[in-house]
Amino acid sequence: MRVDLTAKQQRFVEEYLVDLNATQAAIRAGYRVKDADKIGTKLLRNTRIKAAIDKLVCIGLYREGGFCFCKVKKYKQGSGYKDTAFTR
């Protein structure tokens, strides 16, 4: 499920999905409490982090039997990236 993120960024993604609170997710991911509000906002603007969050949300909806109309990039060896939609 990783989209080229650092370990701390991946942890932020996982923690953000717990309560959708960027500041608390940044703290739980190991960023400094003093800077957590700014860092949380900055991380949510990062396109790779956004993609990782969207992908995990989409896969979670799919597994729960819901619909997901988002498109995520799926790496296919030898042919670059391919758009894949998860729907039921």
N, C-alpha and C positions, 0 to 999 in steps of 0.2 A: 503494500500500500504506500510505500514511500515515493515521493516525487522529488528526489534530489534535495532533501532538506538536511540540515545539521541535526544532531541528536536533540538539542535543546528546542529547535523549531518543531520537530516531530512531536516532542512531548507537549509543546504548546498546543498543537493541533488537537491532540488527544484530550488534553485538559479543557480546551475551549468547548469541545463537544459535550462536556459534562454539564455545564450550566450556561453556556453562551456568554460568559463574562470574560472579556479580554484581559482586564486587570488581574483578576484572580487566577486566570489561566497562566498568565505570565509569572506570577508569584509561584504557583505550584510547579511550573516548569523550571524554576531555578533562577529566574531573572531577579535583579535587585528590587526590593519592595519600594525603595525610594523612587525608582524610575518605571515601575510596573505599568502605570497608566499610559505613559508615553510609548513605552515599548509595545504594550498590547495593541494600541492603535496602529503603530507602525507595522507590526507583524500582520495585522489584518489587511493592510494595504499591499502586502507582498503578494505578487501574482502566483508564485509557487505555493505559498501557504494557502491562499484562497482556493487554488485548484485541489490541494490535498483535503481541505475541509469539504469542498463540494463533492469530491469523489467519495469520501467516507459517508457523508450524508446520503448521497444517492444510493450507494451500496446498502446502507442500513435500511432505507426505505424499500429497496428491492427485496431484501431478505424478510422484511416484515409484511410483505404482500401488498405494499402500496405501489403507487405509480411514481416514477421519477422521469421527468421529461428533460432533464439536463443532459448535456453531452460532456463526456470526459475524454481525455486523451489516453489512449491505450497503446503502449509500445508494442510493435510487432517487429521482431528481429528481421533485419534486412530490408524492410520497406518503410522505415520511418514511423511516424505516428498516424494512427487511424482513429477517427471519431467513433465512439460507441455509445449508444443510448441504452440505459437500463430501464426497461419497462416490463410490465406484466399485462 
